[in-house]
Amino acid sequence: MPAKLRKGDEVIVLAGKDKGKKGTITSVAPKTGKAVVDGINMAIRHERQTQTTQGGRLPKAMPIDLSNLSLMDKNGKTTRVGFKVEDGKKVRVAKTTGDVIDA
């Protein structure tokens, strides 16, 4: 399946406890169909203290399913993603406006 959402994309959460929140994708795992969005789906994780880092209960962004995320276009509205071939290159296109996402 082609990568409709990529690292660095601005997204909005469609479902779950963080519904309506916006964030930027920090990593994508295509095999599992999940992405980590900064500030979204936060959980407390216990970290052991090391020589360089302080241990304790630290908040960590957990993966969220790609089906619960929607790309935001330039106007701040949600849009679906399509593909188009331009100049022999496959590019992502916003379905609502038809604008090329990958400039």
N, C-alpha and C positions, 0 to 999 in steps of 0.2 A: 504494500500500500504506500502511495507517495506521501511525503511529509507535508501535511497541510499546515501544521504548527511547528515552528522551529525555535531554537534558543534565541532569546532577545525579542520575541514577539510580545506585544502588549495585548493581554487577554482579559476577559471578564468571566467570572464563574457563573454558570447557569443553574447549578443544583448543588445541594449539600448545605453544610452549616455556614459556609462563607458565601452563599448566594448573593450576587450583586457586587461583590468586591472586585477590584481591578488590581492587576499586577503584571510583572514581567517574568517570562519563562527563563529559569536559570539552567535547566537541563531537561532533556527528553529521553525517554527509554522506549524506542519504537517496538521492541520485542514484547514488552509488557503492556504497551499502550497507555503509559502514564507519563506525567510531567511534574516537575517541581517548580512551583511559582513562589517567588519571594513574598513572605508575609501571609500566605494562604495555607490553610490546612496545617496550622501550627500544633505541635505536640511537645510535651515536656519529656526530655530524654536525660537520663542520668549519665554524666561523663566522669570518668576517673581522672584525678589530678595527675598531671605530668610535670616535667621540669619547665616546660614552656607555657602550658595552659592551666588556667584555674579550673578545677573540677566543680561538680555540683549539678543542680537541676537547670538545664539549659533549654530554651525553646528552639525547636528545629522544624523547618518546613518539611512536611511529609508529601509523598507523591499523590497526585490527584489524577483521576482518569481523564483522558483526552476528550471523551464524549461530554464531559461536564464543563469544558472550556470553549469559548468562542472568541475569535479574533476581533479586535477593534480596528476600524479603519481610521483614516485621518480625521474624520469628523467626530470621533468618539462613539460611533454607533457600532453595534455588533454586525458582523457579516460572515457569510459562508465563504469558503475558499474553493476556487476552481483553477484549472490549468489551461494555458494557452501557449502555442509555439510562436515566438517572435524572433526573427532573424536567426532561425535555426536553433534557438535556445528555448527550453521549456521554462516558463515563468508562472508564478502564482498570481492569480487575479481575484480581486474582491468581486463577489457575485452581485452585490447591491449597486455598486457604482461602475464596475468594469475597469477600475484602475489597477495598474500593475503594482503588486506589493513589493516585489524584489526589484528595487531600482538599481 
